[in-house]
């Protein structure tokens, strides 16, 4: 995502048109120089959304800590005694970013008076700044809700037959395969043995005498055209027979 503090500049002159990108964040070491995409990518002060703080604060000329550089998920300082920013942990590679990968996060990072990074996160859902603990807890709850909804959807798929159009499609395919392979039928003994397997399966609806996976009729007797078990060409949709 492009930094909101990277301003596109276009200069028209007799010699032609010059275009470049300039950093307008006065707290950044890049200010007010031309910047490249790599500069913005590794800048810990890049703003990933509309900024809540202005740029009127000037960068101090002499700071204890140099501005860190972002390398993937790690924040790297030149000084070993640099303080750990909120939502980061110290590792051998640098400070690892622990903030959740939430689409609602908008960074408004700035620097402290000593030059160290001050992480400021604005939640685009709550429309307010959020602390690391609050953000991670909210994200965890959202994940749990999403997982619960997914599990409920999967369980519903396992306990309810497919919709009628899908059932018709499966039935038509079964009839087509059966006719194609010569309309061979299983014996009553074979059908009874297969039905016992179905009765032990969670996909069997004893009341409707259908398979809840494909929606086809499975019962002890009747004509093959109305009983999947009778069609010798057919197989269990989950491989039990």
N, C-alpha and C positions, 0 to 999 in steps of 0.2 A: 504494500500500500504506500502511496506517495506521501511524503511528509508535508504537512500543511504549512510548514515554515520554509519550504523550498519554493521560491518565487521565480517564475519564468520571466526572463528579461529579453526584450527585443529592441535593438538599436538600429535605426535607419540612418545611413550616411550616403555620401556620394559614391563611396567605394562599394556599397552594397548593404546587405542586411546581416547583422550579427545577432545570434541567439545564444543564450546560455541560462543557467539556473543559478540563482544566488540565495544564500542562507540569510534569512531576515530575523533569526532568533538571536537577540543580543546577548543571551547568556551562553551561547555556544562558542567554542573555539573557532568554528568555521565562519562566524559572522565577521564582516559582511562579504565574504569571499565567494567567488564562483565555486560550485560544488558539482561532483559527479554522482552518478547513481550509487557507486561504491561508498562514497563519503556518507551519503544519507543512510545506506544500509547498515553501516557500522556505527552510526552516531546514536548514543543512548538518549539523546534529547530529541530524537525525531518524534513528531506529534502525529499520531495515527488517526486523528479526528479533529473536529472543531475545538480549538484551544480555549480553556477557561481562563488562563492567565495571559496577560499581554506581554509585549516585548520591550517594555520601557525600562526594565531592570537591566543595568549594565553589568557586564562581566568584570570582576575585580582584576586588576593588572597582576597581582601577586597572590597566588593561591598555594595552599599546602599540598593539595593533591591535583594531579593532572586530570584532565577529562578522560574517563575510561573509554574503551572501544568495545563494541559488541561484535562477538564472533559466534555466529549461530545462537545458541542459548546461553552463552557465557559472557560475562562482563569482565573485562581485563583492565586492571590498573597497572601503572608503572610502579607505584609504591606498594610495598607489601603490607603496610599498616593501615591501608585505606579501610574505612568502616564498611560493614556489610549493609547494603541498601535493603529496605523492606521487601520481602518476598524473594530474597536471594539467599543462597547458602555457599559457604566457602568450600572450594574443592582445589585439587592440585592444578586444574586447568584454569581456574579463575572462579568468579562468583556465578553459580548456576541459577538460572531463572526458574522459579517455582510457581509463578503466576499461572493460573489455569488458562487453557486455550479457549477462552470464551469470546464469541463474536461481539459481545456487548462491551468489551474493554476498549476504552479510548485513553491513550497515554497523554499525559500532560507533564512529563518529566521536566525537572529543572535542576539547579545545583544549589547546594548549601553554601554558606558563607566561606567554608574552608575549601570549596571546590569539589567536594564529594557529591555523588549522585543522590538526588532526592526523587524517589519514585512517587509520582502522583497519578493515580488511576481514577478516571471518571467512568462510571457505569452508565451506558447510554439507555439502559432500561429504567434505572432508578433516577437518572438525571442528577446525580450527585457523586462527589468523590467517595471512594470506598477504600477501606483498609484491607490488607492482605487476608486476614483471618475472615472477615466478612465476605470477601469475594470468593474465597475457596469454599466456605461453607455453603454459600448460595449455589455455586457451580456443582458441588457434591449433591445437593438436594435436587437440582435439575437433572443430573445424571441418574439418580435413583428413580425419579419419576419417569424418565424416559425408558429405563430398564424395566420398570414395573409395567408400563404400557406395552412394551414389546413382548414381555412374558405373557401378559394377558391376551395379546393378539395371537401369540403362538399357541396358547392353551385353547383359545377359541377355535383355531384351525383344527386342533386335535379332537374337539368334542362336538363340532357341528358339521353337517354335510356341506359340500360345496354348493354354491348357488345353482338354481335350476338350469340356466344355460350351460354351465359346466357339466352338470349331470347328463344333460342331453348329448353333449359333445362326446363324453366318455362312452355313453350307451351306443351312440351311432358308430363309434370307432370299434367297439366290441362286436357289434353285429357285422360290420364290414369285414373284420378279420376272420370271424367265424364262417361267414359265407365264402370268403376267399380260400379258406383252408378246407373246404368240402363239407361244412356243416356237421362235423363229427361231434358226438356227444359222449359225456362220461356216464358210466353206469351209476345206478342208484347207490351202490356201495361206495363208490369213489366220491360221489356228492356228499354222502353222510360223513365220510372221513374228513373231507375238506371243511364241511360246516362246523365240525367239532373244533377245528383249528380257528375258524372265524369267531366262534363263541368265546374263546379264551382271549381274544384280541380286543384291545380298547377301542378299536375302530368299528366294532360291530354294534349296530343298533338293533337289539332284540325285538323292540316293539314294532319298528318299521321294517325289520328284516332287510336292512341295507348296509352296505359298507360306507362308513362316514368319510372315508378317504376319497373314493371315486363317485359315491352316490348310487352305484349299481345294486340291483336286487340280488340277494344271496339267501337262498332258502333250501328246504329239503326236497322239494319236488317241483312239479309243474313242467312246462315246456321250456326248452333251452332258450328260446327267444325272450323269456321273461325271468331267466335265472342264470346269472353269470357263472355259477358253479357248474352248470350243466354243459356250458360251452367248452369243449376240449381245447380250444385255441387260446382261452383266457388264463391269465396268471394273476396272482395277488399283487396289488399295486405297491405293497411294501415288502414283497418278496418272501412271504411266509408259506406259500405253496406255489 
